[in-house]
Amino acid sequence: MTTTVPGPAVRASARTTSHADDPVAAGNAAGLSVWPASARLASRGDVAVGGVSLVEAAERFGTPVYLLDEGEVRDRCRSYVRAFPDTDVVYAAKAFLCRALLHWVREEGLGLDVCSAGELELAVTNGFPPERIVMHGNAKSPDDLSAALRLGAGRIVIDSAWEIARLSALVSDGARQKVLVRVVPGVSAGGHAAIRTGTDEQKFGLSLTDGSAQHAIARILDQPRLELVGLHCHIGSQISTVKPYLTALRRMVGLLAQVSRQHGIVLPELDMGGGHGVAYRPGETPLDIESLGARIRRELASSCATAGIPAPRLTVEPGRAVVGPAGVALYRVLAVKKTGDRLFVAVDGGMSDNPRPALYGSRYAPRLIGRRSTAEPCSATVVGRHCEAGDVLAADALMPGDVHPGDLVAIPVAGAYHLSMASSYNAVGRPPVVAVHEGRARLLIRRESLADINGRDIGL
């Protein structure tokens, strides 16, 4: 559970745009289309998110700071529940995980997808029902598997042939662990080569085309301590169209039918993973979740009818699409300089709190916060404070020509794969996370201090 930080609540400025009763319209009108739906343009160039002034949040909590809109997270959970009725919707914890978020997604009816003993234990020790947890990982350690069994994870996804015997040996006499097999369906999808996981020649899953998945299924069925309840696939991340999911679904149903013919069993579950794309910049198109839900369910019913098997219960695993657009990162400008024809705007964070641009070439739309500028916009490269040429947060960003040290810069769509992948590079501590909701702000994760970093260094 979270606690409210002592002190007065941070509240939005009373002066907003004329769209005060329609935050979505207000956001679009102010160029905030990829921001949380609660975002509103306030006075003097400020923006309020969840009813909280970003300028006041920066003053209270310091920078860098990450704001997480609780209402946006909850609304996105509800959208999935509506779009996927009679489906198990499980939140992919690797996108971002903290105690408050566990509480929110549980209250909204979602399960949880974890990838390590650490994520699993954090969830279970904070009250998340273990039977609603799916355990992933391409190389689960003995500790991961032992923790999954000890804590009662509802499903463990078999990702390699080695895991079959290893997991079976750990299951207690007389017990049975429910498992899924992760299948590589041969579908290429995703926004970058590093996040495409649906084809052969990458580290995840068991191939459908070379027979590895079929062999693993047969082996599991021979293990009395393992109960095969279904199949799993995850074809990639940041996918913006429905078609790859339908292709993967048809291939998975084909394998379900093959299992029925060869082994005489009907597998009751099919997990289609996640990877649902979001818009990071105005003009980009996110995956239409309502359309995905309707077309997936329709295709599942049709394909299973054609194959002569009953439709399995469906599971989907959104992560980024739940939490990504709910986050805003807020930085203070430290330096501005021109090198050749390029303008660099350096801020007090960087690749230590957001490695995605360096890893995947991800692009964002930063915004000046806290003052209205009449200067002509110019193309700028927003960079971090780290000693790496690749420490770039936003290339070719439009910024006011008079941007200067002390300015505040906000980067929206910062809720996923920023802090979950963060480091303490250059001994720069990770930023705090602040929940904003209905005009109040509360600290969820405190700022990492130098004492925290030094505390791990115990040898001479």
C-alpha positions in Angstrom: 0.0 0.0 0.0 1.2 3.6 -0.6 1.4 6.4 1.8 0.7 10.0 1.4 3.7 12.3 1.8 3.3 14.8 4.6 2.6 18.4 3.5 -0.1 20.1 1.4 -1.5 18.4 -1.6 -0.1 19.6 -5.0 -3.0 21.0 -6.9 -3.6 22.2 -10.4 -3.8 25.9 -11.2 -7.4 27.1 -11.1 -7.1 28.6 -14.6 -7.4 26.0 -17.4 -8.5 26.0 -21.0 -12.1 26.3 -22.1 -12.3 22.5 -22.3 -12.3 22.2 -18.5 -15.0 19.6 -18.5 -13.5 17.6 -21.3 -9.9 16.7 -20.5 -9.4 14.7 -23.7 -10.5 17.7 -25.8 -8.4 20.0 -23.7 -5.4 17.8 -24.2 -5.8 17.6 -27.9 -6.3 21.3 -28.2 -3.1 22.0 -26.3 -1.0 19.5 -28.3 -1.3 16.9 -25.5 -2.8 14.1 -27.5 -0.4 11.5 -26.3 -0.5 12.6 -22.6 -2.8 11.1 -20.0 -6.5 11.9 -20.6 -6.5 14.1 -17.5 -3.8 16.4 -18.9 -4.9 20.1 -19.2 -3.1 23.2 -20.2 -2.9 25.5 -17.2 -1.7 29.0 -16.6 1.7 30.4 -17.6 2.5 27.4 -19.7 2.0 24.8 -17.0 0.3 21.5 -17.5 -1.8 19.7 -14.9 -1.9 15.9 -14.9 -4.4 14.1 -12.6 -5.3 17.6 -11.3 -1.7 18.2 -10.3 0.5 21.1 -11.5 3.7 19.8 -13.0 5.5 23.0 -11.9 4.4 22.5 -8.3 5.3 18.8 -8.5 8.8 19.7 -9.6 9.2 22.2 -6.8 8.0 19.7 -4.2 9.7 16.5 -5.3 12.6 17.8 -7.2 13.8 16.7 -10.7 14.0 14.3 -12.4 10.7 13.0 -11.2 8.2 10.5 -12.7 4.5 11.2 -12.3 2.1 8.3 -12.7 -1.6 9.1 -13.3 -3.6 6.6 -11.2 -6.8 7.4 -13.0 -5.2 6.7 -16.4 -3.9 3.3 -15.3 -7.3 2.3 -13.9 -9.2 3.5 -17.0 -6.8 1.5 -19.2 -7.4 -1.6 -17.1 -11.1 -1.1 -17.4 -10.8 -0.7 -21.2 -9.1 -4.1 -21.5 -11.8 -5.7 -19.3 -14.5 -4.3 -21.6 -12.6 -5.2 -24.8 -11.9 -8.7 -23.7 -14.9 -10.2 -21.9 -14.6 -13.7 -20.6 -10.8 -13.3 -20.9 -8.0 -13.4 -18.4 -6.3 -10.0 -18.7 -2.9 -10.1 -16.9 -0.7 -7.1 -16.5 2.9 -7.5 -17.6 4.9 -6.4 -14.6 8.1 -6.0 -16.5 6.8 -2.7 -17.9 6.8 -1.2 -14.4 6.1 -2.6 -11.0 5.5 -1.1 -7.6 3.2 -1.8 -4.7 0.7 0.8 -5.6 0.4 -0.4 -9.2 -0.1 -4.0 -7.9 -3.0 -2.6 -5.8 -4.6 -0.7 -8.8 -4.5 -3.6 -11.3 -5.7 -6.1 -8.8 -8.7 -3.9 -7.9 -9.5 -3.5 -11.6 -9.7 -7.2 -12.0 -6.4 -8.0 -13.8 -4.0 -10.8 -13.1 -0.2 -10.5 -13.2 2.6 -11.7 -15.5 6.0 -11.9 -13.8 9.5 -12.8 -15.1 11.5 -13.5 -12.0 11.4 -14.6 -8.4 11.8 -11.0 -7.4 8.7 -9.7 -9.3 6.8 -12.7 -8.0 7.7 -12.3 -4.4 7.0 -8.5 -4.5 3.6 -9.3 -5.8 2.7 -12.2 -3.4 4.1 -10.5 -0.3 1.9 -7.5 -1.0 -1.3 -9.5 -1.2 -1.6 -10.3 -4.9 -3.4 -13.7 -5.3 -0.7 -16.2 -6.5 -3.2 -18.2 -8.5 -3.7 -15.2 -10.7 0.0 -14.9 -11.6 1.7 -16.2 -14.7 5.5 -16.9 -14.4 7.6 -16.2 -17.5 11.3 -16.2 -18.4 13.4 -17.7 -21.1 16.1 -18.8 -18.6 14.5 -19.4 -15.3 16.9 -20.1 -12.5 16.4 -22.9 -10.0 15.6 -20.1 -7.5 12.9 -18.7 -9.9 11.3 -22.1 -10.3 11.5 -22.9 -6.6 9.9 -19.5 -5.7 7.1 -20.1 -8.2 6.3 -23.4 -6.6 6.7 -22.2 -3.0 4.6 -19.1 -3.6 1.9 -20.9 -5.6 2.2 -19.3 -9.0 -0.9 -20.2 -11.0 0.9 -20.9 -14.3 4.5 -21.4 -15.2 5.3 -20.9 -18.9 7.8 -23.5 -20.2 10.2 -21.7 -22.4 12.8 -24.5 -23.1 13.1 -28.2 -23.1 15.5 -28.0 -20.1 12.8 -26.5 -17.9 10.6 -29.6 -18.2 12.7 -32.0 -16.3 14.1 -29.2 -14.0 10.6 -28.1 -12.9 9.2 -31.6 -12.7 12.0 -32.5 -10.3 11.2 -29.6 -8.0 7.4 -30.4 -7.7 6.5 -32.1 -4.4 5.3 -35.7 -4.4 1.6 -35.8 -5.0 1.4 -32.3 -6.4 1.0 -31.0 -9.9 2.0 -27.7 -11.4 0.0 -26.1 -14.1 2.1 -25.1 -17.1 1.8 -23.5 -20.5 4.2 -24.0 -23.5 5.6 -20.9 -25.1 5.3 -21.4 -28.9 7.2 -19.4 -31.5 4.5 -19.2 -34.3 6.7 -17.7 -37.0 5.1 -14.2 -37.1 7.3 -11.2 -37.4 5.9 -8.1 -35.6 7.2 -5.3 -33.4 8.6 -1.8 -33.6 12.3 -2.8 -33.5 14.3 -5.9 -34.2 15.2 -6.2 -30.5 11.6 -6.6 -29.5 10.4 -9.0 -32.1 9.9 -12.4 -30.5 7.5 -14.3 -32.7 10.1 -15.7 -35.1 12.9 -18.3 -35.0 16.5 -17.3 -34.3 15.7 -15.3 -31.1 15.9 -16.5 -27.5 12.3 -17.0 -26.6 10.0 -20.0 -26.8 9.9 -23.3 -28.8 9.6 -23.3 -32.5 6.5 -24.4 -34.2 8.2 -24.9 -37.6 11.1 -27.2 -36.5 8.9 -29.3 -34.2 10.5 -28.2 -30.9 7.1 -27.1 -29.5 5.4 -30.3 -30.4 8.2 -32.3 -28.8 8.0 -30.3 -25.6 4.3 -30.9 -25.4 4.7 -34.6 -25.7 7.4 -34.6 -23.0 5.3 -32.6 -20.6 2.3 -35.0 -21.1 4.6 -37.8 -19.9 5.4 -35.9 -16.6 3.0 -36.8 -13.8 3.9 -33.7 -11.8 3.2 -31.3 -14.6 -0.3 -30.4 -15.9 -0.3 -29.0 -19.4 -3.2 -26.6 -19.5 -2.5 -24.6 -22.7 -0.3 -22.8 -25.1 1.3 -19.4 -25.0 2.8 -17.1 -27.6 4.1 -13.5 -27.6 5.0 -12.2 -31.0 6.7 -8.9 -30.1 6.2 -5.4 -28.6 4.9 -2.1 -29.8 2.7 -3.7 -32.4 0.2 -1.3 -33.9 -2.0 -3.5 -36.2 -4.3 -6.4 -35.5 -3.3 -8.6 -38.4 -0.2 -10.2 -36.9 -2.2 -11.3 -33.9 -4.8 -13.0 -36.1 -2.1 -14.8 -38.0 -0.5 -16.0 -34.8 -3.9 -17.0 -33.4 -4.7 -19.2 -36.4 -1.3 -21.0 -36.1 -1.8 -21.6 -32.4 -5.3 -23.0 -33.0 -3.8 -25.3 -35.6 -1.4 -26.6 -32.9 -4.2 -27.0 -30.5 -6.0 -29.1 -33.0 -2.9 -31.2 -33.7 -2.5 -31.8 -30.0 -6.1 -33.0 -29.9 -5.6 -35.4 -32.7 -2.3 -36.8 -31.6 -2.8 -37.0 -27.9 -6.5 -37.1 -27.5 -6.7 -34.1 -25.1 -8.2 -30.7 -25.3 -6.1 -27.9 -23.9 -8.4 -25.4 -22.2 -6.2 -22.3 -22.3 -4.6 -20.0 -24.9 -2.4 -17.1 -23.9 -1.8 -14.7 -26.8 0.7 -12.4 -24.9 0.8 -8.7 -25.3 3.0 -6.2 -27.1 0.1 -3.8 -27.8 1.6 -0.6 -29.2 1.0 2.9 -27.9 1.5 6.4 -29.5 4.7 8.1 -28.2 4.3 11.3 -30.4 1.3 13.1 -31.8 0.3 11.6 -35.1 1.3 8.1 -34.2 -1.4 5.4 -34.2 -1.8 3.1 -31.2 -3.2 -0.4 -31.5 -7.0 -0.2 -31.3 -7.7 -2.4 -28.3 -11.5 -2.6 -28.9 -10.9 -3.8 -32.5 -8.2 -6.2 -31.3 -10.6 -7.7 -28.7 -13.5 -8.1 -31.1 -11.4 -9.5 -33.9 -9.4 -11.9 -31.7 -12.5 -13.3 -30.1 -14.3 -13.7 -33.5 -11.2 -15.3 -35.1 -10.8 -17.7 -32.2 -14.4 -18.9 -32.4 -14.2 -19.3 -36.2 -10.8 -21.1 -36.3 -11.8 -23.5 -33.5 -15.1 -24.3 -35.2 -13.3 -25.0 -38.4 -10.7 -27.2 -36.6 -13.4 -29.0 -34.7 -12.2 -28.2 -31.2 -13.8 -26.2 -28.4 -12.5 -22.6 -28.0 -10.0 -22.3 -25.2 -10.2 -19.6 -22.6 -8.2 -16.7 -23.7 -5.5 -14.7 -21.9 -3.9 -11.4 -22.9 -0.9 -9.7 -21.3 -0.8 -5.9 -21.7 2.0 -4.0 -20.1 3.1 -0.9 -21.9 -0.5 -0.2 -23.1 -1.7 -0.1 -19.5 1.0 2.0 -17.8 3.0 3.7 -20.6 0.7 6.6 -21.4 0.0 7.1 -17.7 3.5 8.3 -17.0 5.2 11.7 -17.4 8.9 12.3 -16.8 9.9 15.8 -15.7 13.4 17.2 -16.0 15.2 20.4 -15.3 17.4 21.9 -18.1 21.1 22.1 -17.0 22.8 23.4 -20.2 22.0 24.6 -23.7 24.7 24.8 -26.4 25.0 24.8 -30.2 27.5 22.5 -31.9 27.7 23.1 -35.6 24.1 23.3 -36.7 22.8 21.2 -33.8 21.2 22.6 -30.7 21.7 20.5 -27.6 19.4 20.8 -24.5 20.9 18.9 -21.6 18.7 17.8 -18.7 19.3 16.4 -15.3 18.3 12.9 -16.1 19.1 10.7 -19.1 19.8 7.1 -20.1 20.0 6.0 -16.5 16.3 6.6 -16.1 15.3 6.0 -19.7 17.5 3.7 -21.7 14.9 3.1 -24.5 16.3 5.7 -27.0 19.8 4.3 -26.7 18.5 0.7 -26.9 15.8 1.0 -29.5 16.0 4.4 -31.1 12.7 5.3 -29.4 11.4 8.8 -30.1 9.5 11.1 -27.8 7.8 14.6 -27.9 9.2 16.7 -25.0 7.4 19.9 -24.0 8.6 23.0 -22.2 6.7 23.4 -19.0 6.2 26.4 -16.7 6.4 29.4 -19.0 4.9 30.5 -22.3 7.5 31.3 -24.9 7.0 33.5 -27.9 10.3 32.4 -29.5 10.1 30.5 -32.8 10.4 26.7 -32.3 13.6 25.1 -33.4 14.9 21.5 -33.8 16.8 20.5 -30.7 18.4 17.3 -29.4 17.4 16.7 -25.8 20.2 14.9 -24.1 21.0 13.5 -20.7 23.8 14.2 -18.2 25.7 10.9 -18.7 29.2 10.5 -20.2 27.9 8.7 -23.4 27.3 10.1 -26.8 24.3 7.9 -27.1 22.7 9.5 -24.0 19.9 11.1 -26.1 16.3 11.3 -24.8 14.8 13.0 -27.8 16.4 13.7 -31.2 14.9 16.3 -33.6 12.5 17.6 -30.9 10.7 20.9 -31.4 11.7 23.2 -28.6 11.3 27.0 -28.2 14.3 28.9 -29.5 14.9 30.6 -26.1 15.1 27.4 -24.1 17.6 28.0 -21.3 19.0 26.4 -18.1 16.4 26.2 -15.3 13.5 25.5 -17.7 11.4 22.4 -17.0 10.9 19.8 -19.8 8.3 17.1 -19.6 8.3 13.9 -21.6 5.0 12.0 -21.8 4.4 8.3 -22.3 7.0 7.6 -19.7 5.3 4.9 -17.6 6.7 1.8 -19.3 10.3 0.5 -19.6 11.9 3.6 -18.2 12.4 3.0 -14.5 11.9 -0.7 -14.8 15.1 -0.7 -17.0 16.8 2.1 -15.1 20.4 2.0 -13.6 22.6 4.1 -11.4 25.1 4.8 -14.1 27.6 7.5 -13.1 26.4 7.0 -9.6 23.3 9.0 -10.5 20.4 7.8 -8.4 17.1 6.7 -9.9 14.3 9.3 -9.8 11.2 9.1 -7.5 7.8 8.0 -8.6 4.8 10.1 -7.6 1.2 9.1 -8.1 -1.2 11.9 -9.1 -4.9 11.6 -8.8 -7.9 14.0 -8.3 -5.6 16.9 -7.5 -3.4 15.1 -5.0 0.2 13.8 -5.3 1.8 11.1 -3.1 5.2 9.5 -3.2 5.3 5.9 -4.3 9.0 5.3 -4.7 11.6 7.7 -3.1 14.6 9.0 -4.9 17.6 6.7 -4.8 20.4 8.4 -2.8 24.2 8.2 -2.9 23.9 6.4 0.4 21.7 3.8 -1.2 24.4 3.2 -3.9 27.3 3.3 -1.4 25.5 0.9 0.9 26.0 -2.0 -1.5 29.7 -1.4 -1.7 31.0 -3.3 1.4 34.6 -4.4 0.4 38.0 -2.8 0.4 
